[in-house]
Amino acid sequence: MDFSLSDEQKLVVETARKVGERFDPTYWRQKDAAKEYPHECWQAICDAGLAGAMLPEEFGGSGLGMVEVALIIEELCAAGSGSTLAQIFMLNPIFGGVAISRYGSPEMKREWLPKLCTGELKFCMGLTEPDAGSNALEVRSVARADGNGWRLDGQKIWITGVPQADKMLVVARTTPLDKSPKKTFGLSLFMIDVNRQGLTHNSIDKLGTNTLPSSSVFFDNVRIDPEELIGTADQGWGQLLDVLNTERIVTTAGLTGTSRLSIKLAVEYANNRKVFGDKAIGSYQAIQFPLSQGWAEMEAARNLNLKAAWLCDQGLPFGSESNAAKLIASQAASGLAEQAMQVMGGMGYSKEMHAERLWRDARLFRFAPISEEMILNYIAMSNLGLPRSY
């Protein structure tokens, strides 16, 4: 068992570190305050060849694996952004790249993947609905046959990055639930233009991740052309899981980066802050122990996530590892960001210290993209052999 990085992986990590350092916590604080999409940062990531790390070389990517992607995301997020930057990787290399590279037509791959790698095309994904959150099989948006294409009606909610996206991966039923032989049959995936007649979206006001807007999306008789189908009609459930499984690894990598950044900010403050005499508060066990506990949890999540990424690259099952890593990472990141605020006392409540933004953003991932409770349900059934509880 070899935990060392190859020379190529070290180079990838160093490249990501240098890009990340160009966009420090102050950049992200300003973007957060203005609720602006980090266009400059994402373009720099694309220009460095990092956005296409796991995409095929023939379409402008680097042909690397999920291990390298996890390392890239962690390094970028640790430099200043925290967890929110990982979401942009979900939108583009995962929702766009994985879906197209694995299930898209040859024309889609030739036309769209190179533009994804260069940053010319941005993506989002329309999955969650008001009555279909964790239970994606309850999706009610319907794409009914219309000539050689479809007409889409329905609603999505909490869809990330819609205003900036050119394309949306939409999950809809092409066979309604009441006519499907089983719930997993009848779902289809489509890659459609965001700027299309009948598609509208409204912004949702929220606590954090302000650099990436969340929207309610409405489909009113939206035309879908036959060449916009991803994969096979009615067989989208397995394809969807294939896309979503890698999302866990991306999420955890971003949370690990958040944990690293939170520890760094807390330690820097604790080593310089003196309250009672000449001793820095970092010498107190009340400061040391919570940060040390968080570091241990962060490392556990990181190693489990890299194992999940390695299993993914080998074509082996990795659901248990990726879910457990995300569970630990989300708790560690949220806890460490809050602990950094606690170390800083009143200053931790100030936006200039950055910790409060890290906490606001990391808190989302205690229940997204999959909640702690659903992960524990999964572990109970898949790893412990306990009966289904829901």
Secondary structure as the mmCIF struct_conf table of DSSP 4:
data_model
#
loop_
_struct_conf.conf_type_id
_struct_conf.id
_struct_conf.beg_label_comp_id
_struct_conf.beg_label_asym_id
_struct_conf.beg_label_seq_id
_struct_conf.end_label_comp_id
_struct_conf.end_label_asym_id
_struct_conf.end_label_seq_id
HELX_LH_PP_P HELX_LH_PP_P1 SER A 4 SER A 6
HELX_RH_AL_P HELX_RH_AL_P1 ASP A 7 GLU A 21
TURN_TY1_P TURN_TY1_P1 ARG A 22 ARG A 22
BEND BEND1 PHE A 23 PHE A 23
HELX_RH_AL_P HELX_RH_AL_P2 PRO A 25 ALA A 34
TURN_TY1_P TURN_TY1_P2 LYS A 35 LYS A 35
HELX_RH_AL_P HELX_RH_AL_P3 HIS A 39 ASP A 47
TURN_TY1_P TURN_TY1_P3 ALA A 48 GLY A 49
TURN_TY1_P TURN_TY1_P4 ALA A 51 MET A 54
BEND BEND2 LEU A 55 LEU A 55
HELX_RH_3T_P HELX_RH_3T_P1 GLU A 57 PHE A 59
TURN_TY1_P TURN_TY1_P5 GLY A 60 GLY A 60
HELX_RH_AL_P HELX_RH_AL_P4 MET A 66 LEU A 76
HELX_RH_PI_P HELX_RH_PI_P1 CYS A 77 SER A 81
TURN_TY1_P TURN_TY1_P6 GLY A 82 SER A 83
HELX_RH_AL_P HELX_RH_AL_P5 THR A 84 PHE A 89
HELX_RH_PI_P HELX_RH_PI_P2 MET A 90 VAL A 98
HELX_RH_AL_P HELX_RH_AL_P6 ALA A 99 TYR A 103
BEND BEND3 GLY A 104 GLY A 104
HELX_RH_AL_P HELX_RH_AL_P7 PRO A 106 THR A 118
TURN_TY1_P TURN_TY1_P7 GLY A 119 GLY A 119
BEND BEND4 GLU A 120 GLU A 120
STRN STRN1 PHE A 123 GLY A 126
STRN STRN2 GLU A 129 GLU A 129
TURN_TY1_P TURN_TY1_P8 PRO A 130 ASP A 131
STRN STRN3 ALA A 132 ALA A 132
BEND BEND5 GLY A 133 SER A 134
HELX_RH_3T_P HELX_RH_3T_P2 ALA A 136 GLU A 138
STRN STRN4 VAL A 142 ASP A 146
TURN_TY1_P TURN_TY1_P9 GLY A 147 ASN A 148
STRN STRN5 GLY A 149 THR A 160
TURN_TY1_P TURN_TY1_P10 GLY A 161 GLN A 164
BEND BEND6 ASP A 166 ASP A 166
STRN STRN6 LYS A 167 ARG A 173
BEND BEND7 THR A 174 THR A 175
HELX_RH_3T_P HELX_RH_3T_P3 LEU A 177 LYS A 179
BEND BEND8 PRO A 181 LYS A 182
TURN_TY1_P TURN_TY1_P11 LYS A 183 THR A 184
BEND BEND9 PHE A 185 GLY A 186
STRN STRN7 LEU A 187 ASP A 193
BEND BEND10 VAL A 194 ASN A 195
TURN_TY1_P TURN_TY1_P12 GLN A 197 GLY A 198
STRN STRN8 LEU A 199 SER A 203
BEND BEND11 LEU A 207 GLY A 208
TURN_TY1_P TURN_TY1_P13 ASN A 210 THR A 211
BEND BEND12 LEU A 212 LEU A 212
STRN STRN9 SER A 214 ILE A 224
HELX_RH_3T_P HELX_RH_3T_P4 PRO A 226 GLU A 228
STRN STRN10 LEU A 229 ILE A 230
BEND BEND13 GLY A 231 GLY A 231
TURN_TY1_P TURN_TY1_P14 ALA A 233 ASP A 234
STRN STRN11 GLN A 235 GLN A 235
HELX_RH_AL_P HELX_RH_AL_P8 GLY A 236 ASN A 272
STRN STRN12 LYS A 274 LYS A 274
BEND BEND14 PHE A 276 PHE A 276
TURN_TY1_P TURN_TY1_P15 GLY A 277 ASP A 278
STRN STRN13 ALA A 280 ALA A 280
HELX_RH_3T_P HELX_RH_3T_P5 ILE A 281 SER A 283
BEND BEND15 TYR A 284 TYR A 284
HELX_RH_AL_P HELX_RH_AL_P9 GLN A 285 ASP A 313
TURN_TY1_P TURN_TY1_P16 GLN A 314 GLY A 315
HELX_RH_AL_P HELX_RH_AL_P10 GLY A 319 MET A 344
HELX_RH_3T_P HELX_RH_3T_P6 GLY A 345 TYR A 349
BEND BEND16 SER A 350 SER A 350
HELX_RH_3T_P HELX_RH_3T_P7 LYS A 351 MET A 353
BEND BEND17 HIS A 354 HIS A 354
HELX_RH_AL_P HELX_RH_AL_P11 ALA A 355 ARG A 363
HELX_RH_3T_P HELX_RH_3T_P8 LEU A 364 ARG A 366
TURN_TY1_P TURN_TY1_P17 PHE A 367 PHE A 367
BEND BEND18 ALA A 368 ILE A 370
HELX_RH_AL_P HELX_RH_AL_P12 GLU A 372 SER A 382
TURN_TY1_P TURN_TY1_P18 ASN A 383 LEU A 384
HELX_LH_PP_P HELX_LH_PP_P2 LEU A 386 ARG A 388
#
